[in-house]
Amino acid sequence: MAAIVNKETCVGCGACVDACPCGALSLGDGVAVVSDDCAACGACVEACPTDSITVE
């Protein structure tokens, strides 16, 4: 399981990057990018103001 970013709705605000306790998110090309370090904790989901992240 890992976080999945909807690149069509992500605005690249960085709230998820700041919220991630694993450091698994970064910004690339104006959108959030999830690395293999994702622990699927959901912190990014809660922090995203555009509901662009889900955990599956």
PDB file of N, CA, C, O and CB in Angstrom:
ATOM      1  N   MET A   1       0.843  -1.188   0.000  1.00  0.00           N
ATOM      2  CA  MET A   1       0.000   0.000   0.000  1.00  0.00           C
ATOM      3  C   MET A   1       0.882   1.242   0.000  1.00  0.00           C
ATOM      4  O   MET A   1       1.947   1.279   0.617  1.00  0.00           O
ATOM      5  CB  MET A   1      -0.956   0.003   1.221  1.00  0.00           C
ATOM      6  N   ALA A   2       0.408   2.246  -0.705  1.00  0.00           N
ATOM      7  CA  ALA A   2       1.144   3.506  -0.769  1.00  0.00           C
ATOM      8  C   ALA A   2       0.190   4.629  -1.146  1.00  0.00           C
ATOM      9  O   ALA A   2      -0.916   4.399  -1.635  1.00  0.00           O
ATOM     10  CB  ALA A   2       2.313   3.418  -1.783  1.00  0.00           C
ATOM     11  N   ALA A   3       0.644   5.830  -0.909  1.00  0.00           N
ATOM     12  CA  ALA A   3      -0.130   7.001  -1.289  1.00  0.00           C
ATOM     13  C   ALA A   3      -0.111   7.152  -2.807  1.00  0.00           C
ATOM     14  O   ALA A   3       0.889   6.870  -3.467  1.00  0.00           O
ATOM     15  CB  ALA A   3       0.422   8.274  -0.603  1.00  0.00           C
ATOM     16  N   ILE A   4      -1.235   7.601  -3.336  1.00  0.00           N
ATOM     17  CA  ILE A   4      -1.362   7.845  -4.769  1.00  0.00           C
ATOM     18  C   ILE A   4      -1.814   9.286  -4.959  1.00  0.00           C
ATOM     19  O   ILE A   4      -2.789   9.720  -4.346  1.00  0.00           O
ATOM     20  CB  ILE A   4      -2.366   6.842  -5.439  1.00  0.00           C
ATOM     21  N   VAL A   5      -1.112  10.021  -5.801  1.00  0.00           N
ATOM     22  CA  VAL A   5      -1.406  11.424  -6.048  1.00  0.00           C
ATOM     23  C   VAL A   5      -2.151  11.569  -7.367  1.00  0.00           C
ATOM     24  O   VAL A   5      -1.716  11.051  -8.396  1.00  0.00           O
ATOM     25  CB  VAL A   5      -0.113  12.262  -6.058  1.00  0.00           C
ATOM     26  N   ASN A   6      -3.282  12.280  -7.330  1.00  0.00           N
ATOM     27  CA  ASN A   6      -4.008  12.622  -8.549  1.00  0.00           C
ATOM     28  C   ASN A   6      -3.336  13.863  -9.119  1.00  0.00           C
ATOM     29  O   ASN A   6      -3.540  14.970  -8.621  1.00  0.00           O
ATOM     30  CB  ASN A   6      -5.551  12.865  -8.275  1.00  0.00           C
ATOM     31  N   LYS A   7      -2.548  13.678 -10.148  1.00  0.00           N
ATOM     32  CA  LYS A   7      -1.762  14.779 -10.712  1.00  0.00           C
ATOM     33  C   LYS A   7      -2.615  15.833 -11.405  1.00  0.00           C
ATOM     34  O   LYS A   7      -2.141  16.937 -11.673  1.00  0.00           O
ATOM     35  CB  LYS A   7      -0.757  14.236 -11.688  1.00  0.00           C
ATOM     36  N   GLU A   8      -3.858  15.504 -11.695  1.00  0.00           N
ATOM     37  CA  GLU A   8      -4.745  16.473 -12.333  1.00  0.00           C
ATOM     38  C   GLU A   8      -5.302  17.481 -11.341  1.00  0.00           C
ATOM     39  O   GLU A   8      -5.626  18.608 -11.717  1.00  0.00           O
ATOM     40  CB  GLU A   8      -5.883  15.759 -13.025  1.00  0.00           C
ATOM     41  N   THR A   9      -5.418  17.084 -10.066  1.00  0.00           N
ATOM     42  CA  THR A   9      -5.983  17.997  -9.067  1.00  0.00           C
ATOM     43  C   THR A   9      -4.945  18.538  -8.083  1.00  0.00           C
ATOM     44  O   THR A   9      -5.218  19.501  -7.368  1.00  0.00           O
ATOM     45  CB  THR A   9      -7.075  17.296  -8.302  1.00  0.00           C
ATOM     46  N   CYS A  10      -3.767  17.933  -8.041  1.00  0.00           N
ATOM     47  CA  CYS A  10      -2.705  18.399  -7.148  1.00  0.00           C
ATOM     48  C   CYS A  10      -2.233  19.776  -7.607  1.00  0.00           C
ATOM     49  O   CYS A  10      -1.961  19.987  -8.789  1.00  0.00           O
ATOM     50  CB  CYS A  10      -1.517  17.390  -7.116  1.00  0.00           C
ATOM     51  N   VAL A  11      -2.138  20.715  -6.654  1.00  0.00           N
ATOM     52  CA  VAL A  11      -1.707  22.075  -6.976  1.00  0.00           C
ATOM     53  C   VAL A  11      -0.264  22.335  -6.562  1.00  0.00           C
ATOM     54  O   VAL A  11       0.240  23.444  -6.738  1.00  0.00           O
ATOM     55  CB  VAL A  11      -2.620  23.081  -6.305  1.00  0.00           C
ATOM     56  N   GLY A  12       0.404  21.325  -6.013  1.00  0.00           N
ATOM     57  CA  GLY A  12       1.809  21.466  -5.653  1.00  0.00           C
ATOM     58  C   GLY A  12       2.063  22.406  -4.491  1.00  0.00           C
ATOM     59  O   GLY A  12       3.087  23.087  -4.453  1.00  0.00           O
ATOM     60  N   CYS A  13       1.139  22.448  -3.543  1.00  0.00           N
ATOM     61  CA  CYS A  13       1.272  23.381  -2.413  1.00  0.00           C
ATOM     62  C   CYS A  13       2.324  22.948  -1.397  1.00  0.00           C
ATOM     63  O   CYS A  13       2.855  23.785  -0.667  1.00  0.00           O
ATOM     64  CB  CYS A  13      -0.058  23.532  -1.715  1.00  0.00           C
ATOM     65  N   GLY A  14       2.632  21.647  -1.338  1.00  0.00           N
ATOM     66  CA  GLY A  14       3.647  21.149  -0.424  1.00  0.00           C
ATOM     67  C   GLY A  14       3.156  20.780   0.961  1.00  0.00           C
ATOM     68  O   GLY A  14       3.958  20.389   1.809  1.00  0.00           O
ATOM     69  N   ALA A  15       1.859  20.893   1.217  1.00  0.00           N
ATOM     70  CA  ALA A  15       1.329  20.554   2.540  1.00  0.00           C
ATOM     71  C   ALA A  15       1.601  19.086   2.871  1.00  0.00           C
ATOM     72  O   ALA A  15       1.910  18.761   4.017  1.00  0.00           O
ATOM     73  CB  ALA A  15      -0.185  20.843   2.606  1.00  0.00           C
ATOM     74  N   CYS A  16       1.492  18.216   1.902  1.00  0.00           N
ATOM     75  CA  CYS A  16       1.738  16.786   2.121  1.00  0.00           C
ATOM     76  C   CYS A  16       3.206  16.519   2.425  1.00  0.00           C
ATOM     77  O   CYS A  16       3.530  15.663   3.248  1.00  0.00           O
ATOM     78  CB  CYS A  16       1.304  15.974   0.897  1.00  0.00           C
ATOM     79  N   VAL A  17       4.085  17.250   1.762  1.00  0.00           N
ATOM     80  CA  VAL A  17       5.519  17.093   1.985  1.00  0.00           C
ATOM     81  C   VAL A  17       5.846  17.422   3.437  1.00  0.00           C
ATOM     82  O   VAL A  17       6.594  16.696   4.093  1.00  0.00           O
ATOM     83  CB  VAL A  17       6.332  17.998   1.023  1.00  0.00           C
ATOM     84  N   ASP A  18       5.284  18.514   3.929  1.00  0.00           N
ATOM     85  CA  ASP A  18       5.517  18.931   5.308  1.00  0.00           C
ATOM     86  C   ASP A  18       4.908  17.956   6.308  1.00  0.00           C
ATOM     87  O   ASP A  18       5.451  17.778   7.398  1.00  0.00           O
ATOM     88  CB  ASP A  18       4.953  20.320   5.534  1.00  0.00           C
ATOM     89  N   ALA A  19       3.801  17.328   5.962  1.00  0.00           N
ATOM     90  CA  ALA A  19       3.086  16.435   6.880  1.00  0.00           C
ATOM     91  C   ALA A  19       3.660  15.030   6.939  1.00  0.00           C
ATOM     92  O   ALA A  19       3.424  14.317   7.914  1.00  0.00           O
ATOM     93  CB  ALA A  19       1.649  16.355   6.485  1.00  0.00           C
ATOM     94  N   CYS A  20       4.397  14.616   5.939  1.00  0.00           N
ATOM     95  CA  CYS A  20       4.867  13.232   5.857  1.00  0.00           C
ATOM     96  C   CYS A  20       5.970  12.941   6.877  1.00  0.00           C
ATOM     97  O   CYS A  20       7.048  13.532   6.806  1.00  0.00           O
ATOM     98  CB  CYS A  20       5.373  12.935   4.448  1.00  0.00           C
ATOM     99  N   PRO A  21       5.708  12.032   7.828  1.00  0.00           N
ATOM    100  CA  PRO A  21       6.723  11.715   8.828  1.00  0.00           C
ATOM    101  C   PRO A  21       7.871  10.851   8.291  1.00  0.00           C
ATOM    102  O   PRO A  21       8.913  10.723   8.934  1.00  0.00           O
ATOM    103  CB  PRO A  21       6.076  11.013   9.986  1.00  0.00           C
ATOM    104  N   CYS A  22       7.673  10.270   7.121  1.00  0.00           N
ATOM    105  CA  CYS A  22       8.690   9.384   6.527  1.00  0.00           C
ATOM    106  C   CYS A  22       9.579  10.101   5.511  1.00  0.00           C
ATOM    107  O   CYS A  22      10.583   9.549   5.061  1.00  0.00           O
ATOM    108  CB  CYS A  22       8.015   8.199   5.856  1.00  0.00           C
ATOM    109  N   GLY A  23       9.211  11.321   5.156  1.00  0.00           N
ATOM    110  CA  GLY A  23       9.957  12.028   4.124  1.00  0.00           C
ATOM    111  C   GLY A  23       9.788  11.392   2.760  1.00  0.00           C
ATOM    112  O   GLY A  23      10.676  11.468   1.911  1.00  0.00           O
ATOM    113  N   ALA A  24       8.636  10.761   2.556  1.00  0.00           N
ATOM    114  CA  ALA A  24       8.403  10.018   1.319  1.00  0.00           C
ATOM    115  C   ALA A  24       7.791  10.853   0.206  1.00  0.00           C
ATOM    116  O   ALA A  24       7.595  10.359  -0.904  1.00  0.00           O
ATOM    117  CB  ALA A  24       7.517   8.855   1.596  1.00  0.00           C
ATOM    118  N   LEU A  25       7.487  12.109   0.493  1.00  0.00           N
ATOM    119  CA  LEU A  25       6.889  12.962  -0.532  1.00  0.00           C
ATOM    120  C   LEU A  25       7.817  14.115  -0.867  1.00  0.00           C
ATOM    121  O   LEU A  25       8.520  14.648  -0.007  1.00  0.00           O
ATOM    122  CB  LEU A  25       5.526  13.495  -0.069  1.00  0.00           C
ATOM    123  N   SER A  26       7.801  14.483  -2.130  1.00  0.00           N
ATOM    124  CA  SER A  26       8.551  15.641  -2.601  1.00  0.00           C
ATOM    125  C   SER A  26       7.739  16.288  -3.704  1.00  0.00           C
ATOM    126  O   SER A  26       6.715  15.752  -4.128  1.00  0.00           O
ATOM    127  CB  SER A  26       9.984  15.243  -3.103  1.00  0.00           C
ATOM    128  N   LEU A  27       8.190  17.432  -4.164  1.00  0.00           N
ATOM    129  CA  LEU A  27       7.519  18.096  -5.275  1.00  0.00           C
ATOM    130  C   LEU A  27       8.382  17.954  -6.518  1.00  0.00           C
ATOM    131  O   LEU A  27       9.596  18.154  -6.474  1.00  0.00           O
ATOM    132  CB  LEU A  27       7.244  19.594  -4.956  1.00  0.00           C
ATOM    133  N   GLY A  28       7.746  17.611  -7.611  1.00  0.00           N
ATOM    134  CA  GLY A  28       8.434  17.488  -8.894  1.00  0.00           C
ATOM    135  C   GLY A  28       7.504  17.894 -10.006  1.00  0.00           C
ATOM    136  O   GLY A  28       6.381  17.397 -10.089  1.00  0.00           O
ATOM    137  N   ASP A  29       7.947  18.779 -10.853  1.00  0.00           N
ATOM    138  CA  ASP A  29       7.125  19.286 -11.961  1.00  0.00           C
ATOM    139  C   ASP A  29       5.813  19.879 -11.463  1.00  0.00           C
ATOM    140  O   ASP A  29       4.790  19.792 -12.142  1.00  0.00           O
ATOM    141  CB  ASP A  29       6.838  18.167 -12.964  1.00  0.00           C
ATOM    142  N   GLY A  30       5.843  20.485 -10.267  1.00  0.00           N
ATOM    143  CA  GLY A  30       4.673  21.188  -9.758  1.00  0.00           C
ATOM    144  C   GLY A  30       3.624  20.322  -9.091  1.00  0.00           C
ATOM    145  O   GLY A  30       2.541  20.808  -8.765  1.00  0.00           O
ATOM    146  N   VAL A  31       3.922  19.043  -8.879  1.00  0.00           N
ATOM    147  CA  VAL A  31       2.982  18.140  -8.204  1.00  0.00           C
ATOM    148  C   VAL A  31       3.724  17.273  -7.197  1.00  0.00           C
ATOM    149  O   VAL A  31       4.946  17.144  -7.256  1.00  0.00           O
ATOM    150  CB  VAL A  31       2.237  17.252  -9.230  1.00  0.00           C
ATOM    151  N   ALA A  32       2.976  16.682  -6.273  1.00  0.00           N
ATOM    152  CA  ALA A  32       3.567  15.794  -5.282  1.00  0.00           C
ATOM    153  C   ALA A  32       3.986  14.479  -5.923  1.00  0.00           C
ATOM    154  O   ALA A  32       3.307  13.945  -6.799  1.00  0.00           O
ATOM    155  CB  ALA A  32       2.585  15.537  -4.136  1.00  0.00           C
ATOM    156  N   VAL A  33       5.128  13.972  -5.460  1.00  0.00           N
ATOM    157  CA  VAL A  33       5.666  12.705  -5.944  1.00  0.00           C
ATOM    158  C   VAL A  33       5.918  11.821  -4.727  1.00  0.00           C
ATOM    159  O   VAL A  33       6.525  12.265  -3.752  1.00  0.00           O
ATOM    160  CB  VAL A  33       6.982  12.916  -6.786  1.00  0.00           C
ATOM    161  N   VAL A  34       5.458  10.575  -4.777  1.00  0.00           N
ATOM    162  CA  VAL A  34       5.597   9.637  -3.668  1.00  0.00           C
ATOM    163  C   VAL A  34       6.758   8.686  -3.946  1.00  0.00           C
ATOM    164  O   VAL A  34       6.851   8.104  -5.026  1.00  0.00           O
ATOM    165  CB  VAL A  34       4.282   8.845  -3.446  1.00  0.00           C
ATOM    166  N   SER A  35       7.651   8.534  -2.949  1.00  0.00           N
ATOM    167  CA  SER A  35       8.776   7.606  -3.104  1.00  0.00           C
ATOM    168  C   SER A  35       8.422   6.235  -2.540  1.00  0.00           C
ATOM    169  O   SER A  35       7.344   6.040  -1.978  1.00  0.00           O
ATOM    170  CB  SER A  35      10.035   8.158  -2.407  1.00  0.00           C
ATOM    171  N   ASP A  36       9.331   5.305  -2.695  1.00  0.00           N
ATOM    172  CA  ASP A  36       9.140   3.949  -2.183  1.00  0.00           C
ATOM    173  C   ASP A  36       9.167   3.890  -0.657  1.00  0.00           C
ATOM    174  O   ASP A  36       8.829   2.861  -0.072  1.00  0.00           O
ATOM    175  CB  ASP A  36      10.206   3.032  -2.744  1.00  0.00           C
ATOM    176  N   ASP A  37       9.565   4.982  -0.011  1.00  0.00           N
ATOM    177  CA  ASP A  37       9.625   5.031   1.452  1.00  0.00           C
ATOM    178  C   ASP A  37       8.260   5.238   2.094  1.00  0.00           C
ATOM    179  O   ASP A  37       8.158   5.266   3.321  1.00  0.00           O
ATOM    180  CB  ASP A  37      10.556   6.134   1.889  1.00  0.00           C
ATOM    181  N   CYS A  38       7.219   5.381   1.299  1.00  0.00           N
ATOM    182  CA  CYS A  38       5.870   5.638   1.813  1.00  0.00           C
ATOM    183  C   CYS A  38       5.413   4.499   2.728  1.00  0.00           C
ATOM    184  O   CYS A  38       5.481   3.327   2.358  1.00  0.00           O
ATOM    185  CB  CYS A  38       4.873   5.819   0.647  1.00  0.00           C
ATOM    186  N   ALA A  39       4.941   4.865   3.938  1.00  0.00           N
ATOM    187  CA  ALA A  39       4.454   3.884   4.909  1.00  0.00           C
ATOM    188  C   ALA A  39       2.933   3.790   4.903  1.00  0.00           C
ATOM    189  O   ALA A  39       2.353   3.069   5.714  1.00  0.00           O
ATOM    190  CB  ALA A  39       4.942   4.240   6.307  1.00  0.00           C
ATOM    191  N   ALA A  40       2.280   4.517   3.990  1.00  0.00           N
ATOM    192  CA  ALA A  40       0.819   4.511   3.865  1.00  0.00           C
ATOM    193  C   ALA A  40       0.124   4.898   5.169  1.00  0.00           C
ATOM    194  O   ALA A  40      -0.912   4.332   5.516  1.00  0.00           O
ATOM    195  CB  ALA A  40       0.341   3.137   3.420  1.00  0.00           C
ATOM    196  N   CYS A  41       0.695   5.860   5.888  1.00  0.00           N
ATOM    197  CA  CYS A  41       0.133   6.268   7.180  1.00  0.00           C
ATOM    198  C   CYS A  41      -1.075   7.187   7.040  1.00  0.00           C
ATOM    199  O   CYS A  41      -1.890   7.282   7.958  1.00  0.00           O
ATOM    200  CB  CYS A  41       1.192   6.957   8.003  1.00  0.00           C
ATOM    201  N   GLY A  42      -1.196   7.860   5.903  1.00  0.00           N
ATOM    202  CA  GLY A  42      -2.334   8.727   5.666  1.00  0.00           C
ATOM    203  C   GLY A  42      -2.158  10.171   6.105  1.00  0.00           C
ATOM    204  O   GLY A  42      -3.083  10.970   5.959  1.00  0.00           O
ATOM    205  N   ALA A  43      -0.995  10.526   6.638  1.00  0.00           N
ATOM    206  CA  ALA A  43      -0.771  11.906   7.077  1.00  0.00           C
ATOM    207  C   ALA A  43      -0.915  12.885   5.910  1.00  0.00           C
ATOM    208  O   ALA A  43      -1.432  13.989   6.081  1.00  0.00           O
ATOM    209  CB  ALA A  43       0.625  12.045   7.714  1.00  0.00           C
ATOM    210  N   CYS A  44      -0.469  12.486   4.751  1.00  0.00           N
ATOM    211  CA  CYS A  44      -0.560  13.342   3.568  1.00  0.00           C
ATOM    212  C   CYS A  44      -2.007  13.530   3.121  1.00  0.00           C
ATOM    213  O   CYS A  44      -2.393  14.604   2.659  1.00  0.00           O
ATOM    214  CB  CYS A  44       0.264  12.753   2.425  1.00  0.00           C
ATOM    215  N   VAL A  45      -2.790  12.479   3.266  1.00  0.00           N
ATOM    216  CA  VAL A  45      -4.211  12.538   2.889  1.00  0.00           C
ATOM    217  C   VAL A  45      -4.917  13.597   3.725  1.00  0.00           C
ATOM    218  O   VAL A  45      -5.689  14.403   3.206  1.00  0.00           O
ATOM    219  CB  VAL A  45      -4.897  11.153   3.075  1.00  0.00           C
ATOM    220  N   GLU A  46      -4.645  13.583   5.021  1.00  0.00           N
ATOM    221  CA  GLU A  46      -5.263  14.548   5.938  1.00  0.00           C
ATOM    222  C   GLU A  46      -4.795  15.967   5.650  1.00  0.00           C
ATOM    223  O   GLU A  46      -5.565  16.915   5.812  1.00  0.00           O
ATOM    224  CB  GLU A  46      -4.946  14.182   7.389  1.00  0.00           C
ATOM    225  N   ALA A  47      -3.546  16.128   5.227  1.00  0.00           N
ATOM    226  CA  ALA A  47      -2.980  17.454   5.012  1.00  0.00           C
ATOM    227  C   ALA A  47      -3.351  18.079   3.668  1.00  0.00           C
ATOM    228  O   ALA A  47      -3.271  19.298   3.515  1.00  0.00           O
ATOM    229  CB  ALA A  47      -1.497  17.380   5.125  1.00  0.00           C
ATOM    230  N   CYS A  48      -3.750  17.272   2.705  1.00  0.00           N
ATOM    231  CA  CYS A  48      -3.999  17.774   1.343  1.00  0.00           C
ATOM    232  C   CYS A  48      -5.274  18.613   1.272  1.00  0.00           C
ATOM    233  O   CYS A  48      -6.364  18.101   1.526  1.00  0.00           O
ATOM    234  CB  CYS A  48      -4.096  16.603   0.356  1.00  0.00           C
ATOM    235  N   PRO A  49      -5.149  19.890   0.931  1.00  0.00           N
ATOM    236  CA  PRO A  49      -6.322  20.760   0.870  1.00  0.00           C
ATOM    237  C   PRO A  49      -7.218  20.515  -0.355  1.00  0.00           C
ATOM    238  O   PRO A  49      -8.359  20.975  -0.391  1.00  0.00           O
ATOM    239  CB  PRO A  49      -5.874  22.192   0.876  1.00  0.00           C
ATOM    240  N   THR A  50      -6.704  19.794  -1.350  1.00  0.00           N
ATOM    241  CA  THR A  50      -7.499  19.549  -2.563  1.00  0.00           C
ATOM    242  C   THR A  50      -7.950  18.097  -2.677  1.00  0.00           C
ATOM    243  O   THR A  50      -8.467  17.687  -3.716  1.00  0.00           O
ATOM    244  CB  THR A  50      -6.698  19.930  -3.798  1.00  0.00           C
ATOM    245  N   ASP A  51      -7.755  17.318  -1.615  1.00  0.00           N
ATOM    246  CA  ASP A  51      -8.147  15.902  -1.613  1.00  0.00           C
ATOM    247  C   ASP A  51      -7.567  15.150  -2.818  1.00  0.00           C
ATOM    248  O   ASP A  51      -8.239  14.323  -3.434  1.00  0.00           O
ATOM    249  CB  ASP A  51      -9.679  15.778  -1.611  1.00  0.00           C
ATOM    250  N   SER A  52      -6.320  15.455  -3.134  1.00  0.00           N
ATOM    251  CA  SER A  52      -5.673  14.851  -4.295  1.00  0.00           C
ATOM    252  C   SER A  52      -4.878  13.590  -3.988  1.00  0.00           C
ATOM    253  O   SER A  52      -4.286  12.995  -4.888  1.00  0.00           O
ATOM    254  CB  SER A  52      -4.774  15.843  -4.925  1.00  0.00           C
ATOM    255  N   ILE A  53      -4.860  13.175  -2.707  1.00  0.00           N
ATOM    256  CA  ILE A  53      -4.082  12.001  -2.325  1.00  0.00           C
ATOM    257  C   ILE A  53      -4.974  10.958  -1.681  1.00  0.00           C
ATOM    258  O   ILE A  53      -5.815  11.270  -0.838  1.00  0.00           O
ATOM    259  CB  ILE A  53      -2.950  12.388  -1.374  1.00  0.00           C
ATOM    260  N   THR A  54      -4.778   9.730  -2.089  1.00  0.00           N
ATOM    261  CA  THR A  54      -5.486   8.601  -1.480  1.00  0.00           C
ATOM    262  C   THR A  54      -4.445   7.557  -1.093  1.00  0.00           C
ATOM    263  O   THR A  54      -3.326   7.567  -1.606  1.00  0.00           O
ATOM    264  CB  THR A  54      -6.566   7.996  -2.459  1.00  0.00           C
ATOM    265  N   VAL A  55      -4.813   6.666  -0.195  1.00  0.00           N
ATOM    266  CA  VAL A  55      -3.943   5.549   0.173  1.00  0.00           C
ATOM    267  C   VAL A  55      -4.678   4.271  -0.186  1.00  0.00           C
ATOM    268  O   VAL A  55      -5.796   4.028   0.270  1.00  0.00           O
ATOM    269  CB  VAL A  55      -3.558   5.580   1.703  1.00  0.00           C
ATOM    270  N   GLU A  56      -4.035   3.466  -1.004  1.00  0.00           N
ATOM    271  CA  GLU A  56      -4.630   2.198  -1.443  1.00  0.00           C
ATOM    272  C   GLU A  56      -3.718   1.046  -1.121  1.00  0.00           C
ATOM    273  O   GLU A  56      -4.047  -0.103  -1.415  1.00  0.00           O
ATOM    274  CB  GLU A  56      -4.929   2.222  -2.940  1.00  0.00           C
TER     275      GLU A  56
END
